[in-house]
Amino acid sequence: MSTTEQYFEVIVDYGGVEGDANYIPVKKGDQVRLIKKKHKYLKVSKDGHIGKVPKRILNPYSDNERQKTQLIND
């Protein structure tokens, strides 16, 4: 059984919800890994932090794009 990780790119800055650690801030261009899908939000992982962000601010990030980014940053 194989597991495929899904990644998304943030398309606008999101500051989270003040006073609620369940929501994490992200910035345009960040890449996040999907943890769990919800109706309006996705639970994602970014830099070791896990939290919710609105679906509307995320675009699917293809494996090819991710591999290119890793090669450039390595």
PQR file of N, CA, C, O and H, with PARSE charges and radii, in Angstrom:
ATOM      1  N   MET A   1       0.838  -1.173   0.000 -0.4000 1.5000
ATOM      2  CA  MET A   1       0.000   0.000   0.000 -0.0000 2.0000
ATOM      3  C   MET A   1       0.887   1.241   0.000  0.5500 1.7000
ATOM      4  O   MET A   1       1.762   1.379   0.855 -0.5500 1.4000
ATOM      5  N   SER A   2       0.666   2.143  -0.951 -0.4000 1.5000
ATOM      6  CA  SER A   2       1.481   3.343  -1.004 -0.0000 2.0000
ATOM      7  C   SER A   2       0.666   4.543  -0.539  0.5500 1.7000
ATOM      8  O   SER A   2      -0.553   4.587  -0.704 -0.5500 1.4000
ATOM      9  H   SER A   2      -0.045   2.032  -1.646  0.4000 1.0000
ATOM     10  N   THR A   3       1.358   5.507   0.041 -0.4000 1.5000
ATOM     11  CA  THR A   3       0.694   6.735   0.457 -0.0000 2.0000
ATOM     12  C   THR A   3       1.267   7.877  -0.359  0.5500 1.7000
ATOM     13  O   THR A   3       2.485   8.021  -0.467 -0.5500 1.4000
ATOM     14  H   THR A   3       2.348   5.471   0.175  0.4000 1.0000
ATOM     15  N   THR A   4       0.407   8.677  -0.924 -0.4000 1.5000
ATOM     16  CA  THR A   4       0.831   9.822  -1.698 -0.0000 2.0000
ATOM     17  C   THR A   4       0.534  11.066  -0.895  0.5500 1.7000
ATOM     18  O   THR A   4      -0.612  11.326  -0.530 -0.5500 1.4000
ATOM     19  H   THR A   4      -0.582   8.560  -0.837  0.4000 1.0000
ATOM     20  N   GLU A   5       1.573  11.834  -0.623 -0.4000 1.5000
ATOM     21  CA  GLU A   5       1.381  13.079   0.101 -0.0000 2.0000
ATOM     22  C   GLU A   5       0.879  14.137  -0.869  0.5500 1.7000
ATOM     23  O   GLU A   5       1.337  14.210  -2.009 -0.5500 1.4000
ATOM     24  H   GLU A   5       2.505  11.622  -0.919  0.4000 1.0000
ATOM     25  N   GLN A   6      -0.055  14.950  -0.418 -0.4000 1.5000
ATOM     26  CA  GLN A   6      -0.564  16.030  -1.231 -0.0000 2.0000
ATOM     27  C   GLN A   6      -0.019  17.348  -0.705  0.5500 1.7000
ATOM     28  O   GLN A   6      -0.024  17.600   0.500 -0.5500 1.4000
ATOM     29  H   GLN A   6      -0.427  14.890   0.508  0.4000 1.0000
ATOM     30  N   TYR A   7       0.451  18.183  -1.622 -0.4000 1.5000
ATOM     31  CA  TYR A   7       0.981  19.487  -1.269 -0.0000 2.0000
ATOM     32  C   TYR A   7       0.161  20.576  -1.941  0.5500 1.7000
ATOM     33  O   TYR A   7      -0.416  20.376  -3.011 -0.5500 1.4000
ATOM     34  H   TYR A   7       0.455  17.978  -2.600  0.4000 1.0000
ATOM     35  N   PHE A   8       0.122  21.737  -1.289 -0.4000 1.5000
ATOM     36  CA  PHE A   8      -0.588  22.888  -1.807 -0.0000 2.0000
ATOM     37  C   PHE A   8       0.310  24.112  -1.693  0.5500 1.7000
ATOM     38  O   PHE A   8       1.177  24.192  -0.823 -0.5500 1.4000
ATOM     39  H   PHE A   8       0.590  21.900  -0.420  0.4000 1.0000
ATOM     40  N   GLU A   9       0.077  25.069  -2.601 -0.4000 1.5000
ATOM     41  CA  GLU A   9       0.781  26.344  -2.531 -0.0000 2.0000
ATOM     42  C   GLU A   9      -0.206  27.403  -2.058  0.5500 1.7000
ATOM     43  O   GLU A   9      -1.348  27.455  -2.516 -0.5500 1.4000
ATOM     44  H   GLU A   9      -0.627  25.004  -3.307  0.4000 1.0000
ATOM     45  N   VAL A  10       0.249  28.238  -1.142 -0.4000 1.5000
ATOM     46  CA  VAL A  10      -0.573  29.320  -0.612 -0.0000 2.0000
ATOM     47  C   VAL A  10      -0.593  30.454  -1.638  0.5500 1.7000
ATOM     48  O   VAL A  10       0.457  30.866  -2.133 -0.5500 1.4000
ATOM     49  H   VAL A  10       1.176  28.195  -0.771  0.4000 1.0000
ATOM     50  N   ILE A  11      -1.802  30.962  -1.959 -0.4000 1.5000
ATOM     51  CA  ILE A  11      -1.903  32.003  -2.992 -0.0000 2.0000
ATOM     52  C   ILE A  11      -2.082  33.418  -2.422  0.5500 1.7000
ATOM     53  O   ILE A  11      -1.915  34.392  -3.156 -0.5500 1.4000
ATOM     54  H   ILE A  11      -2.654  30.627  -1.557  0.4000 1.0000
ATOM     55  N   VAL A  12      -2.417  33.552  -1.138 -0.4000 1.5000
ATOM     56  CA  VAL A  12      -2.489  34.853  -0.457 -0.0000 2.0000
ATOM     57  C   VAL A  12      -2.070  34.666   0.999  0.5500 1.7000
ATOM     58  O   VAL A  12      -2.203  33.576   1.553 -0.5500 1.4000
ATOM     59  H   VAL A  12      -2.553  32.761  -0.541  0.4000 1.0000
ATOM     60  N   ASP A  13      -1.570  35.721   1.606 -0.4000 1.5000
ATOM     61  CA  ASP A  13      -1.210  35.663   3.017 -0.0000 2.0000
ATOM     62  C   ASP A  13      -2.449  35.399   3.879  0.5500 1.7000
ATOM     63  O   ASP A  13      -3.543  35.880   3.582 -0.5500 1.4000
ATOM     64  H   ASP A  13      -1.462  36.607   1.156  0.4000 1.0000
ATOM     65  N   TYR A  14      -2.256  34.630   4.944 -0.4000 1.5000
ATOM     66  CA  TYR A  14      -3.323  34.336   5.893 -0.0000 2.0000
ATOM     67  C   TYR A  14      -2.711  34.384   7.285  0.5500 1.7000
ATOM     68  O   TYR A  14      -1.750  33.667   7.568 -0.5500 1.4000
ATOM     69  H   TYR A  14      -1.367  34.239   5.186  0.4000 1.0000
ATOM     70  N   GLY A  15      -3.258  35.219   8.150 -0.4000 1.5000
ATOM     71  CA  GLY A  15      -2.679  35.432   9.472 -0.0000 2.0000
ATOM     72  C   GLY A  15      -3.155  34.498  10.557  0.5500 1.7000
ATOM     73  O   GLY A  15      -2.780  34.653  11.719 -0.5500 1.4000
ATOM     74  H   GLY A  15      -4.038  35.801   7.920  0.4000 1.0000
ATOM     75  N   GLY A  16      -3.984  33.521  10.193 -0.4000 1.5000
ATOM     76  CA  GLY A  16      -4.527  32.626  11.210 -0.0000 2.0000
ATOM     77  C   GLY A  16      -5.671  33.302  11.943  0.5500 1.7000
ATOM     78  O   GLY A  16      -6.212  34.302  11.471 -0.5500 1.4000
ATOM     79  H   GLY A  16      -4.289  33.396   9.249  0.4000 1.0000
ATOM     80  N   VAL A  17      -6.044  32.759  13.098 -0.4000 1.5000
ATOM     81  CA  VAL A  17      -7.110  33.325  13.921 -0.0000 2.0000
ATOM     82  C   VAL A  17      -6.482  33.688  15.258  0.5500 1.7000
ATOM     83  O   VAL A  17      -5.986  32.820  15.976 -0.5500 1.4000
ATOM     84  H   VAL A  17      -5.605  31.946  13.481  0.4000 1.0000
ATOM     85  N   GLU A  18      -6.504  34.964  15.587 -0.4000 1.5000
ATOM     86  CA  GLU A  18      -5.881  35.438  16.822 -0.0000 2.0000
ATOM     87  C   GLU A  18      -6.475  34.726  18.035  0.5500 1.7000
ATOM     88  O   GLU A  18      -7.691  34.684  18.218 -0.5500 1.4000
ATOM     89  H   GLU A  18      -6.906  35.670  15.004  0.4000 1.0000
ATOM     90  N   GLY A  19      -5.596  34.175  18.848 -0.4000 1.5000
ATOM     91  CA  GLY A  19      -6.027  33.497  20.064 -0.0000 2.0000
ATOM     92  C   GLY A  19      -6.454  32.051  19.867  0.5500 1.7000
ATOM     93  O   GLY A  19      -6.837  31.389  20.832 -0.5500 1.4000
ATOM     94  H   GLY A  19      -4.608  34.210  18.699  0.4000 1.0000
ATOM     95  N   ASP A  20      -6.398  31.542  18.630 -0.4000 1.5000
ATOM     96  CA  ASP A  20      -6.790  30.156  18.359 -0.0000 2.0000
ATOM     97  C   ASP A  20      -5.638  29.436  17.661  0.5500 1.7000
ATOM     98  O   ASP A  20      -5.398  29.638  16.471 -0.5500 1.4000
ATOM     99  H   ASP A  20      -6.087  32.080  17.846  0.4000 1.0000
ATOM    100  N   ALA A  21      -4.934  28.599  18.410 -0.4000 1.5000
ATOM    101  CA  ALA A  21      -3.759  27.893  17.891 -0.0000 2.0000
ATOM    102  C   ALA A  21      -4.112  26.804  16.877  0.5500 1.7000
ATOM    103  O   ALA A  21      -3.215  26.207  16.281 -0.5500 1.4000
ATOM    104  H   ALA A  21      -5.130  28.434  19.377  0.4000 1.0000
ATOM    105  N   ASN A  22      -5.411  26.536  16.673 -0.4000 1.5000
ATOM    106  CA  ASN A  22      -5.806  25.543  15.675 -0.0000 2.0000
ATOM    107  C   ASN A  22      -5.601  26.047  14.250  0.5500 1.7000
ATOM    108  O   ASN A  22      -5.574  25.255  13.309 -0.5500 1.4000
ATOM    109  H   ASN A  22      -6.139  27.021  17.157  0.4000 1.0000
ATOM    110  N   TYR A  23      -5.458  27.356  14.090 -0.4000 1.5000
ATOM    111  CA  TYR A  23      -5.258  27.970  12.776 -0.0000 2.0000
ATOM    112  C   TYR A  23      -3.836  28.502  12.704  0.5500 1.7000
ATOM    113  O   TYR A  23      -3.370  29.174  13.625 -0.5500 1.4000
ATOM    114  H   TYR A  23      -5.480  27.999  14.855  0.4000 1.0000
ATOM    115  N   ILE A  24      -3.137  28.195  11.593 -0.4000 1.5000
ATOM    116  CA  ILE A  24      -1.754  28.644  11.489 -0.0000 2.0000
ATOM    117  C   ILE A  24      -1.612  29.720  10.411  0.5500 1.7000
ATOM    118  O   ILE A  24      -2.293  29.672   9.387 -0.5500 1.4000
ATOM    119  H   ILE A  24      -3.515  27.649  10.846  0.4000 1.0000
ATOM    120  N   PRO A  25      -0.727  30.689  10.645 -0.5600 1.5000
ATOM    121  CA  PRO A  25      -0.479  31.702   9.623  0.2800 2.0000
ATOM    122  C   PRO A  25       0.402  31.136   8.508  0.5500 1.7000
ATOM    123  O   PRO A  25       1.328  30.365   8.759 -0.5500 1.4000
ATOM    124  N   VAL A  26       0.096  31.530   7.286 -0.4000 1.5000
ATOM    125  CA  VAL A  26       0.906  31.151   6.120 -0.0000 2.0000
ATOM    126  C   VAL A  26       1.044  32.372   5.220  0.5500 1.7000
ATOM    127  O   VAL A  26       0.255  33.313   5.303 -0.5500 1.4000
ATOM    128  H   VAL A  26      -0.656  32.157   7.082  0.4000 1.0000
ATOM    129  N   LYS A  27       2.045  32.344   4.371 -0.4000 1.5000
ATOM    130  CA  LYS A  27       2.285  33.458   3.459 -0.0000 2.0000
ATOM    131  C   LYS A  27       2.211  32.982   2.014  0.5500 1.7000
ATOM    132  O   LYS A  27       2.454  31.813   1.711 -0.5500 1.4000
ATOM    133  H   LYS A  27       2.687  31.579   4.303  0.4000 1.0000
ATOM    134  N   LYS A  28       1.869  33.914   1.133 -0.4000 1.5000
ATOM    135  CA  LYS A  28       1.803  33.615  -0.294 -0.0000 2.0000
ATOM    136  C   LYS A  28       3.112  32.963  -0.737  0.5500 1.7000
ATOM    137  O   LYS A  28       4.198  33.453  -0.426 -0.5500 1.4000
ATOM    138  H   LYS A  28       1.672  34.862   1.379  0.4000 1.0000
ATOM    139  N   GLY A  29       2.995  31.855  -1.465 -0.4000 1.5000
ATOM    140  CA  GLY A  29       4.167  31.128  -1.953 -0.0000 2.0000
ATOM    141  C   GLY A  29       4.603  29.978  -1.065  0.5500 1.7000
ATOM    142  O   GLY A  29       5.376  29.125  -1.502 -0.5500 1.4000
ATOM    143  H   GLY A  29       2.112  31.457  -1.717  0.4000 1.0000
ATOM    144  N   ASP A  30       4.120  29.934   0.183 -0.4000 1.5000
ATOM    145  CA  ASP A  30       4.451  28.807   1.069 -0.0000 2.0000
ATOM    146  C   ASP A  30       3.916  27.509   0.482  0.5500 1.7000
ATOM    147  O   ASP A  30       2.889  27.492  -0.196 -0.5500 1.4000
ATOM    148  H   ASP A  30       3.492  30.627   0.537  0.4000 1.0000
ATOM    149  N   GLN A  31       4.627  26.428   0.753 -0.4000 1.5000
ATOM    150  CA  GLN A  31       4.160  25.095   0.381 -0.0000 2.0000
ATOM    151  C   GLN A  31       3.763  24.373   1.669  0.5500 1.7000
ATOM    152  O   GLN A  31       4.517  24.352   2.642 -0.5500 1.4000
ATOM    153  H   GLN A  31       5.462  26.441   1.304  0.4000 1.0000
ATOM    154  N   VAL A  32       2.577  23.787   1.659 -0.4000 1.5000
ATOM    155  CA  VAL A  32       2.083  23.080   2.839 -0.0000 2.0000
ATOM    156  C   VAL A  32       1.681  21.665   2.452  0.5500 1.7000
ATOM    157  O   VAL A  32       1.299  21.404   1.311 -0.5500 1.4000
ATOM    158  H   VAL A  32       1.964  23.804   0.869  0.4000 1.0000
ATOM    159  N   ARG A  33       1.772  20.752   3.422 -0.4000 1.5000
ATOM    160  CA  ARG A  33       1.407  19.351   3.192 -0.0000 2.0000
ATOM    161  C   ARG A  33       0.048  19.081   3.825  0.5500 1.7000
ATOM    162  O   ARG A  33      -0.197  19.446   4.975 -0.5500 1.4000
ATOM    163  H   ARG A  33       2.082  20.964   4.349  0.4000 1.0000
ATOM    164  N   LEU A  34      -0.828  18.440   3.065 -0.4000 1.5000
ATOM    165  CA  LEU A  34      -2.172  18.123   3.539 -0.0000 2.0000
ATOM    166  C   LEU A  34      -2.131  17.059   4.630  0.5500 1.7000
ATOM    167  O   LEU A  34      -1.468  16.031   4.490 -0.5500 1.4000
ATOM    168  H   LEU A  34      -0.629  18.144   2.131  0.4000 1.0000
ATOM    169  N   ILE A  35      -2.846  17.322   5.712 -0.4000 1.5000
ATOM    170  CA  ILE A  35      -3.027  16.348   6.785 -0.0000 2.0000
ATOM    171  C   ILE A  35      -4.446  15.781   6.719  0.5500 1.7000
ATOM    172  O   ILE A  35      -4.641  14.566   6.745 -0.5500 1.4000
ATOM    173  H   ILE A  35      -3.384  18.157   5.827  0.4000 1.0000
ATOM    174  N   LYS A  36      -5.450  16.692   6.632 -0.4000 1.5000
ATOM    175  CA  LYS A  36      -6.843  16.262   6.639 -0.0000 2.0000
ATOM    176  C   LYS A  36      -7.718  17.300   5.946  0.5500 1.7000
ATOM    177  O   LYS A  36      -7.521  18.504   6.112 -0.5500 1.4000
ATOM    178  H   LYS A  36      -5.292  17.679   6.611  0.4000 1.0000
ATOM    179  N   LYS A  37      -8.688  16.820   5.165 -0.4000 1.5000
ATOM    180  CA  LYS A  37      -9.626  17.708   4.480 -0.0000 2.0000
ATOM    181  C   LYS A  37     -10.861  17.923   5.344  0.5500 1.7000
ATOM    182  O   LYS A  37     -11.408  16.982   5.918 -0.5500 1.4000
ATOM    183  H   LYS A  37      -8.848  15.843   5.030  0.4000 1.0000
ATOM    184  N   LYS A  38     -11.286  19.174   5.425 -0.4000 1.5000
ATOM    185  CA  LYS A  38     -12.529  19.555   6.099 -0.0000 2.0000
ATOM    186  C   LYS A  38     -13.390  20.282   5.077  0.5500 1.7000
ATOM    187  O   LYS A  38     -12.973  20.473   3.934 -0.5500 1.4000
ATOM    188  H   LYS A  38     -10.842  19.939   4.959  0.4000 1.0000
ATOM    189  N   HIS A  39     -14.593  20.689   5.484 -0.4000 1.5000
ATOM    190  CA  HIS A  39     -15.514  21.341   4.553 -0.0000 2.0000
ATOM    191  C   HIS A  39     -14.968  22.679   4.041  0.5500 1.7000
ATOM    192  O   HIS A  39     -14.878  22.875   2.829 -0.5500 1.4000
ATOM    193  H   HIS A  39     -14.932  20.534   6.412  0.4000 1.0000
ATOM    194  N   LYS A  40     -14.604  23.597   4.932 -0.4000 1.5000
ATOM    195  CA  LYS A  40     -14.111  24.912   4.522 -0.0000 2.0000
ATOM    196  C   LYS A  40     -12.616  25.081   4.714  0.5500 1.7000
ATOM    197  O   LYS A  40     -12.007  25.982   4.138 -0.5500 1.4000
ATOM    198  H   LYS A  40     -14.677  23.438   5.917  0.4000 1.0000
ATOM    199  N   TYR A  41     -12.028  24.218   5.520 -0.4000 1.5000
ATOM    200  CA  TYR A  41     -10.612  24.341   5.846 -0.0000 2.0000
ATOM    201  C   TYR A  41      -9.874  23.043   5.548  0.5500 1.7000
ATOM    202  O   TYR A  41     -10.470  21.968   5.478 -0.5500 1.4000
ATOM    203  H   TYR A  41     -12.523  23.486   5.989  0.4000 1.0000
ATOM    204  N   LEU A  42      -8.564  23.171   5.375 -0.4000 1.5000
ATOM    205  CA  LEU A  42      -7.688  22.006   5.287 -0.0000 2.0000
ATOM    206  C   LEU A  42      -6.746  22.053   6.477  0.5500 1.7000
ATOM    207  O   LEU A  42      -6.219  23.110   6.822 -0.5500 1.4000
ATOM    208  H   LEU A  42      -8.080  24.044   5.432  0.4000 1.0000
ATOM    209  N   LYS A  43      -6.539  20.906   7.101 -0.4000 1.5000
ATOM    210  CA  LYS A  43      -5.522  20.813   8.137 -0.0000 2.0000
ATOM    211  C   LYS A  43      -4.225  20.483   7.425  0.5500 1.7000
ATOM    212  O   LYS A  43      -4.136  19.493   6.699 -0.5500 1.4000
ATOM    213  H   LYS A  43      -6.967  20.047   6.820  0.4000 1.0000
ATOM    214  N   VAL A  44      -3.206  21.330   7.640 -0.4000 1.5000
ATOM    215  CA  VAL A  44      -1.949  21.204   6.909 -0.0000 2.0000
ATOM    216  C   VAL A  44      -0.765  21.241   7.866  0.5500 1.7000
ATOM    217  O   VAL A  44      -0.882  21.605   9.036 -0.5500 1.4000
ATOM    218  H   VAL A  44      -3.278  22.135   8.230  0.4000 1.0000
ATOM    219  N   SER A  45       0.377  20.848   7.316 -0.4000 1.5000
ATOM    220  CA  SER A  45       1.638  20.916   8.042 -0.0000 2.0000
ATOM    221  C   SER A  45       2.568  21.869   7.307  0.5500 1.7000
ATOM    222  O   SER A  45       2.718  21.795   6.088 -0.5500 1.4000
ATOM    223  H   SER A  45       0.472  20.552   6.366  0.4000 1.0000
ATOM    224  N   LYS A  46       3.193  22.770   8.071 -0.4000 1.5000
ATOM    225  CA  LYS A  46       4.166  23.704   7.504 -0.0000 2.0000
ATOM    226  C   LYS A  46       5.274  23.924   8.524  0.5500 1.7000
ATOM    227  O   LYS A  46       5.022  24.369   9.644 -0.5500 1.4000
ATOM    228  H   LYS A  46       3.071  22.830   9.061  0.4000 1.0000
ATOM    229  N   ASP A  47       6.476  23.615   8.133 -0.4000 1.5000
ATOM    230  CA  ASP A  47       7.651  23.830   8.993 -0.0000 2.0000
ATOM    231  C   ASP A  47       7.465  23.229  10.391  0.5500 1.7000
ATOM    232  O   ASP A  47       7.851  23.831  11.393 -0.5500 1.4000
ATOM    233  H   ASP A  47       6.680  23.253   7.223  0.4000 1.0000
ATOM    234  N   GLY A  48       6.867  22.035  10.442 -0.4000 1.5000
ATOM    235  CA  GLY A  48       6.693  21.359  11.716 -0.0000 2.0000
ATOM    236  C   GLY A  48       5.472  21.790  12.512  0.5500 1.7000
ATOM    237  O   GLY A  48       5.209  21.240  13.581 -0.5500 1.4000
ATOM    238  H   GLY A  48       6.552  21.546   9.628  0.4000 1.0000
ATOM    239  N   HIS A  49       4.723  22.763  12.009 -0.4000 1.5000
ATOM    240  CA  HIS A  49       3.496  23.217  12.669 -0.0000 2.0000
ATOM    241  C   HIS A  49       2.293  22.650  11.937  0.5500 1.7000
ATOM    242  O   HIS A  49       2.286  22.587  10.708 -0.5500 1.4000
ATOM    243  H   HIS A  49       4.937  23.210  11.141  0.4000 1.0000
ATOM    244  N   ILE A  50       1.285  22.242  12.677 -0.4000 1.5000
ATOM    245  CA  ILE A  50       0.064  21.699  12.096 -0.0000 2.0000
ATOM    246  C   ILE A  50      -1.103  22.589  12.502  0.5500 1.7000
ATOM    247  O   ILE A  50      -1.250  22.955  13.668 -0.5500 1.4000
ATOM    248  H   ILE A  50       1.291  22.294  13.675  0.4000 1.0000
ATOM    249  N   GLY A  51      -1.932  22.929  11.515 -0.4000 1.5000
ATOM    250  CA  GLY A  51      -3.094  23.748  11.804 -0.0000 2.0000
ATOM    251  C   GLY A  51      -3.986  23.874  10.590  0.5500 1.7000
ATOM    252  O   GLY A  51      -3.709  23.312   9.530 -0.5500 1.4000
ATOM    253  H   GLY A  51      -1.813  22.632  10.568  0.4000 1.0000
ATOM    254  N   LYS A  52      -5.074  24.628  10.763 -0.4000 1.5000
ATOM    255  CA  LYS A  52      -6.052  24.777   9.693 -0.0000 2.0000
ATOM    256  C   LYS A  52      -5.826  26.082   8.927  0.5500 1.7000
ATOM    257  O   LYS A  52      -5.422  27.098   9.491 -0.5500 1.4000
ATOM    258  H   LYS A  52      -5.299  25.085  11.624  0.4000 1.0000
ATOM    259  N   VAL A  53      -6.105  26.015   7.617 -0.4000 1.5000
ATOM    260  CA  VAL A  53      -6.128  27.194   6.757 -0.0000 2.0000
ATOM    261  C   VAL A  53      -7.319  27.054   5.809  0.5500 1.7000
ATOM    262  O   VAL A  53      -7.727  25.935   5.498 -0.5500 1.4000
ATOM    263  H   VAL A  53      -6.434  25.190   7.159  0.4000 1.0000
ATOM    264  N   PRO A  54      -7.883  28.174   5.345 -0.5600 1.5000
ATOM    265  CA  PRO A  54      -9.027  28.093   4.440  0.2800 2.0000
ATOM    266  C   PRO A  54      -8.653  27.446   3.102  0.5500 1.7000
ATOM    267  O   PRO A  54      -7.582  27.705   2.554 -0.5500 1.4000
ATOM    268  N   LYS A  55      -9.551  26.602   2.590 -0.4000 1.5000
ATOM    269  CA  LYS A  55      -9.317  25.951   1.289 -0.0000 2.0000
ATOM    270  C   LYS A  55      -9.108  26.965   0.183  0.5500 1.7000
ATOM    271  O   LYS A  55      -8.296  26.748  -0.717 -0.5500 1.4000
ATOM    272  H   LYS A  55     -10.421  26.392   3.036  0.4000 1.0000
ATOM    273  N   ARG A  56      -9.844  28.086   0.243 -0.4000 1.5000
ATOM    274  CA  ARG A  56      -9.848  29.053  -0.847 -0.0000 2.0000
ATOM    275  C   ARG A  56      -8.502  29.739  -1.079  0.5500 1.7000
ATOM    276  O   ARG A  56      -8.301  30.365  -2.120 -0.5500 1.4000
ATOM    277  H   ARG A  56     -10.503  28.262   0.974  0.4000 1.0000
ATOM    278  N   ILE A  57      -7.582  29.628  -0.125 -0.4000 1.5000
ATOM    279  CA  ILE A  57      -6.283  30.282  -0.304 -0.0000 2.0000
ATOM    280  C   ILE A  57      -5.192  29.306  -0.760  0.5500 1.7000
ATOM    281  O   ILE A  57      -4.011  29.653  -0.778 -0.5500 1.4000
ATOM    282  H   ILE A  57      -7.745  29.119   0.721  0.4000 1.0000
ATOM    283  N   LEU A  58      -5.595  28.083  -1.127 -0.4000 1.5000
ATOM    284  CA  LEU A  58      -4.628  27.059  -1.516 -0.0000 2.0000
ATOM    285  C   LEU A  58      -4.876  26.566  -2.936  0.5500 1.7000
ATOM    286  O   LEU A  58      -6.019  26.409  -3.365 -0.5500 1.4000
ATOM    287  H   LEU A  58      -6.555  27.801  -1.112  0.4000 1.0000
ATOM    288  N   ASN A  59      -3.784  26.326  -3.655 -0.4000 1.5000
ATOM    289  CA  ASN A  59      -3.840  25.680  -4.967 -0.0000 2.0000
ATOM    290  C   ASN A  59      -3.051  24.389  -4.893  0.5500 1.7000
ATOM    291  O   ASN A  59      -1.996  24.353  -4.259 -0.5500 1.4000
ATOM    292  H   ASN A  59      -2.855  26.453  -3.306  0.4000 1.0000
ATOM    293  N   PRO A  60      -3.537  23.315  -5.531 -0.5600 1.5000
ATOM    294  CA  PRO A  60      -2.765  22.069  -5.547  0.2800 2.0000
ATOM    295  C   PRO A  60      -1.374  22.314  -6.118  0.5500 1.7000
ATOM    296  O   PRO A  60      -1.206  23.075  -7.070 -0.5500 1.4000
ATOM    297  N   TYR A  61      -0.395  21.667  -5.531 -0.4000 1.5000
ATOM    298  CA  TYR A  61       1.002  21.806  -5.934 -0.0000 2.0000
ATOM    299  C   TYR A  61       1.447  20.449  -6.448  0.5500 1.7000
ATOM    300  O   TYR A  61       1.450  19.473  -5.697 -0.5500 1.4000
ATOM    301  H   TYR A  61      -0.531  21.048  -4.758  0.4000 1.0000
ATOM    302  N   SER A  62       1.821  20.372  -7.715 -0.4000 1.5000
ATOM    303  CA  SER A  62       2.148  19.075  -8.324 -0.0000 2.0000
ATOM    304  C   SER A  62       3.480  18.543  -7.818  0.5500 1.7000
ATOM    305  O   SER A  62       4.338  19.304  -7.371 -0.5500 1.4000
ATOM    306  H   SER A  62       1.818  21.164  -8.325  0.4000 1.0000
ATOM    307  N   ASP A  63       3.640  17.227  -7.894 -0.4000 1.5000
ATOM    308  CA  ASP A  63       4.902  16.593  -7.506 -0.0000 2.0000
ATOM    309  C   ASP A  63       6.057  17.116  -8.347  0.5500 1.7000
ATOM    310  O   ASP A  63       7.162  17.291  -7.832 -0.5500 1.4000
ATOM    311  H   ASP A  63       2.943  16.609  -8.257  0.4000 1.0000
ATOM    312  N   ASN A  64       5.823  17.370  -9.640 -0.4000 1.5000
ATOM    313  CA  ASN A  64       6.887  17.887 -10.516 -0.0000 2.0000
ATOM    314  C   ASN A  64       7.371  19.249 -10.040  0.5500 1.7000
ATOM    315  O   ASN A  64       8.577  19.495  -9.991 -0.5500 1.4000
ATOM    316  H   ASN A  64       4.926  17.228 -10.058  0.4000 1.0000
ATOM    317  N   GLU A  65       6.445  20.137  -9.690 -0.4000 1.5000
ATOM    318  CA  GLU A  65       6.817  21.460  -9.193 -0.0000 2.0000
ATOM    319  C   GLU A  65       7.589  21.337  -7.890  0.5500 1.7000
ATOM    320  O   GLU A  65       8.564  22.057  -7.677 -0.5500 1.4000
ATOM    321  H   GLU A  65       5.466  19.938  -9.730  0.4000 1.0000
ATOM    322  N   ARG A  66       7.167  20.443  -7.027 -0.4000 1.5000
ATOM    323  CA  ARG A  66       7.824  20.247  -5.735 -0.0000 2.0000
ATOM    324  C   ARG A  66       9.248  19.718  -5.923  0.5500 1.7000
ATOM    325  O   ARG A  66      10.171  20.169  -5.245 -0.5500 1.4000
ATOM    326  H   ARG A  66       6.375  19.858  -7.200  0.4000 1.0000
ATOM    327  N   GLN A  67       9.427  18.770  -6.837 -0.4000 1.5000
ATOM    328  CA  GLN A  67      10.746  18.216  -7.096 -0.0000 2.0000
ATOM    329  C   GLN A  67      11.677  19.281  -7.658  0.5500 1.7000
ATOM    330  O   GLN A  67      12.848  19.335  -7.283 -0.5500 1.4000
ATOM    331  H   GLN A  67       8.678  18.404  -7.389  0.4000 1.0000
ATOM    332  N   LYS A  68      11.174  20.133  -8.555 -0.4000 1.5000
ATOM    333  CA  LYS A  68      11.982  21.211  -9.107 -0.0000 2.0000
ATOM    334  C   LYS A  68      12.442  22.148  -8.004  0.5500 1.7000
ATOM    335  O   LYS A  68      13.604  22.553  -7.977 -0.5500 1.4000
ATOM    336  H   LYS A  68      10.223  20.089  -8.860  0.4000 1.0000
ATOM    337  N   THR A  69      11.540  22.498  -7.092 -0.4000 1.5000
ATOM    338  CA  THR A  69      11.855  23.391  -5.981 -0.0000 2.0000
ATOM    339  C   THR A  69      12.913  22.763  -5.080  0.5500 1.7000
ATOM    340  O   THR A  69      13.834  23.448  -4.633 -0.5500 1.4000
ATOM    341  H   THR A  69      10.595  22.170  -7.113  0.4000 1.0000
ATOM    342  N   GLN A  70      12.789  21.468  -4.811 -0.4000 1.5000
ATOM    343  CA  GLN A  70      13.767  20.782  -3.953 -0.0000 2.0000
ATOM    344  C   GLN A  70      15.137  20.791  -4.620  0.5500 1.7000
ATOM    345  O   GLN A  70      16.139  20.994  -3.934 -0.5500 1.4000
ATOM    346  H   GLN A  70      12.041  20.912  -5.174  0.4000 1.0000
ATOM    347  N   LEU A  71      15.218  20.580  -5.921 -0.4000 1.5000
ATOM    348  CA  LEU A  71      16.495  20.575  -6.632 -0.0000 2.0000
ATOM    349  C   LEU A  71      17.152  21.955  -6.572  0.5500 1.7000
ATOM    350  O   LEU A  71      18.366  22.063  -6.397 -0.5500 1.4000
ATOM    351  H   LEU A  71      14.404  20.415  -6.478  0.4000 1.0000
ATOM    352  N   ILE A  72      16.364  22.978  -6.714 -0.4000 1.5000
ATOM    353  CA  ILE A  72      16.894  24.347  -6.678 -0.0000 2.0000
ATOM    354  C   ILE A  72      17.404  24.672  -5.275  0.5500 1.7000
ATOM    355  O   ILE A  72      18.442  25.317  -5.126 -0.5500 1.4000
ATOM    356  H   ILE A  72      15.378  22.890  -6.856  0.4000 1.0000
ATOM    357  N   ASN A  73      16.683  24.233  -4.253 -0.4000 1.5000
ATOM    358  CA  ASN A  73      17.049  24.567  -2.869 -0.0000 2.0000
ATOM    359  C   ASN A  73      18.146  23.673  -2.299  0.5500 1.7000
ATOM    360  O   ASN A  73      18.752  24.024  -1.287 -0.5500 1.4000
ATOM    361  H   ASN A  73      15.839  23.709  -4.374  0.4000 1.0000
ATOM    362  N   ASP A  74      18.414  22.536  -2.917 -0.4000 1.5000
ATOM    363  CA  ASP A  74      19.455  21.614  -2.413 -0.0000 2.0000
ATOM    364  C   ASP A  74      20.850  22.061  -2.782  0.5500 1.7000
ATOM    365  O   ASP A  74      21.824  21.395  -2.433 -0.5500 1.4000
ATOM    366  H   ASP A  74      17.921  22.251  -3.739  0.4000 1.0000
TER
END
